[in-house]
Amino acid sequence: MEKKLDLILETLQSHENLLHQLIKSVAATNVKVNEIDKKLEKNKALW
């Protein structure tokens, strides 16, 4: 029983790490998208 609990805990920790990486990646992508959007808006004004 204890081994099963340890395995579950390891799995949850692994999932926590993966979710954290995903959140950081999405946040970084959002920043880039916002930067590109601002550049496009500036260029759009020049058209």
N, C-alpha and C positions, 0 to 999 in steps of 0.2 A: 504493500500500500504506500509506504513512504517513497519507494522508487518511482511510483506513478506520479505522486505529488511533485517530486523533484523534476520529473520530466515535463509535467504541466507547467511548472514554474519556469523552467528553461525555455519552453516554447513561448510562454507569455512574454518573457524578457526579450526574446528574439523578435517577436511581433512588435513589441514596444519600440525597439531600435529601428525596425523597418518603417514603422509609422512615423517616427521622428524624422527619419531621412526623407520620406515622402513629403512631409509637411514643409521641411526646409527647401526641398526642390521646388515645390509648388510656389512657395513664397518668393524664391529667387526668380522663377519664371514670371510671376506676376509683376515683379519690379521691372524686369526687362520689357515686358509687354507695355507697361505704363510709359517707359522711356521711349519706346518706338512710337507709341500713340502720340506722345507730345511732339516728337520730331515730325510725324506725319501731319499733325495739325499745323505746325509752323510752315511746312512746305505747302500745304493746302492753301494757306493764306496767300502764298506767292503766286498761285496759279491764277 
